[in-house]
Amino acid sequence: MASMADRVILVCTIIVAAIYFYATTLIPTLEIGDPLGPKAFPRLIGIVLLIGAAMLALEIWRERAKAAGKGAGVATFDPAVVKVLAVVVIWIGLYFATLERLGFVLATFAFLLPMMAWFNRGKWLVNALSAAAFSAMTYWLFVALEVRLPRGVLPF
Amino acid sequence: METLTHILNGFNVALQPINLWYTFLGCFLGTVIGVLPGIGPSATIALLIPVTYGMNPTSALIMMAGIFYGARYGGSTTAILINTPGEASSVMTAIDGYQMAKNGRAGAALAISAIGSFIAGTIGIVGLTLFAVPLTSMALKFGPAEYFTLMFFAMTAVSSLAGKSPAKAMISTILGLMIATIGIDLQSGQPRYTMGVPELQDGVGFVIAVVGLFAIGEVFASMEDMTKGMRPEIIKLKGRIWLTREEWNRSVKPILRGSVIGFVIGVLPGAGGTIASIMSYVWEKRMSKHPEQFGQGAVEGVAGPESANNADTAGAMVPLLTLGIPGGGATAVMLGAFIMYGIQPGPLLFQNRPDLVWGLVDSMYIGNIMLLILNIPLIGIFVRLLYIPGGILMPLILAISTIGIYAINGNPVELYFGLVFGVAGYVFRKVDIPLAPMILSLVLGGIMEQSFRQAMTISGGNPKIFVGSTICVTLVALSVLSIFLPFILKRIEAMGARVGTR
């Protein structure tokens, strides 16, 4: 069904293994004391990853034999969903970027409100109250627990 | 005798007001996150690690264990009322529990899962109390080669049992090991795979990985459901949370059987609560005189699996405490917490810190009583959590995850790492790559490599050391067996299906 996705995983796994092997050669070694050095274990798991890829190839091959003639499967990723999630990821990135400058309370409020407005549409009052209460109360709580959160521009 | 004294002294620790409070807090949080979608025990325990830095480790671990077993209680509530398991291990409860709720027996289903969980949880802890010490005396004989093969066994077991595809589980395991190799190599002092990023020199924090994969990734998955306009239907809770004598009589044996299955599965690495509850369900259906009632609201189908997945939590603590080797995702995070507090679980911990070990174990007896109270008279309060709109809850979980990651080092760069893990977690979930093996190997990777190199140093580079003792040979044999287990299981399933149609 999702054998297209499986094929992509296979290719990605092989690419990851290749990059990992290459990066392993870049580790500088000084042969003192430790007979194996820092490269041996990575080489070993790199090989096991390739074995995993081979197993996946086998699974794909078997699935294909089974599913032959059943037609194309369902797409794993729905473009409409991917679009929404991409915006969410960018929005989270912006939140992280402004967290220290604006401070936890303001940045979190500014992050939460539009997110809630989108996913919990039309309930402005509830959304605004939840976002404000959460930002202020968690800040207070974590400061009380002596966890450092960025204070930012607010004076308290 | 000495052990008995330690066990009883453990109650002194567990009954201290402060520890009672943390037991309660853990159980309460566990129930809450068990009910809430989008966040589970692994992510919650990871998020709490920075908050608990200054705390007494015993109290912190008592709370984390409470979250671990408390979530199993909460998970059944959503399974019964909205047909969605709050935790993966409640997946079997949803089948008959939801049907019971539709037939107007929601109260009975909730009651039997709480009572079954309580009985099974307690039986499991008795098992933990009895089996822990004999295992530690064996564990004292473990050298680096034995530890390496043990971890190897844990990983093969987890990868062959997690998810549908053994190959993907194996890839997931290795990716975890690869991430674990990032950072400065402890033996040679050489940086590995850091790509010149200073934040990577100490390696990728497992808290970041867990929060990203399990919390942020889960939020993305929920947002997908919301975008597609899926909304679960919540069955209103009517009447008392109690059951009839007949329902109770039908449940006693499934509860006891489920307890044993759950505990045994819990002790073994890899399988975990989900498999325990599936096995219990299949078993009960087989034993039943009315197998046709299963799927239509059979109380045995709730009692057995719910008991099994709670006994599993106690069983899972056995290898974690005695060997220092977790068998699944949540216990792997707990191992990470132990290490961050500077405590190495294992046989020596039982000798050096009996107060911590037995305080923790004994707190679980108390926690189960608390959970029974939280889940029968007070369940109505937790059910209200189901009415929080996902559109509000999911952004809040993102903000909580942000705090959790930021609080570790106060470094915003790590937040982006968390986001990368979140996206990866979402994609992996979509393409059926299981996440638990990755977390397990990420936490164990460092220790595994160290014991590998130590063993090779001892043997002068001869890999024969890994089959050089009876323990090693047994563990290697078990690992090989567990690699072939999925194929054997498939055969058995096929046989079962044939028997079923006859």
Interface residues (C-beta under 8 A of the other chain):
Chain A: A2 A5 D6 V8 I9 T13 V16 Y20 A23 T24 I27 P28 T29 L30 I32 G33 D34 P35 L36 G37 P38 A40 F41 P42 I45 G46 V48 L49 I51 G52 A53 M55 L56 L58 E59 T76 F77 D78 A80 V81 V84 L85 V88 V89 I92 G93 Y95 F96 A97 L99 E100 F104 T108 F111 L112 M115 M116 W118 F119 N120 R121 K123 V126 N127 S130 A131 F134 S135 T138 F142 L145 E146 V147 R148 L149 P150
Chain B: P50 V51 G54 S165 P166 A167 K168 M170 I171 I174 L175 L177 M178 T181 D185 Q187 S188 Q190 P191 R192 Y193 F220 M223 E224 M226 T227 K228 P389 G390 G391 I392 M394 P395 L396 L398 A399 I400 T402 I403 Y406 A407 G410 P412 L415 Y416 L419 V423 Y426 K430 V431 D432 I433 E449 F452 R453 M456 T457 G460 G461
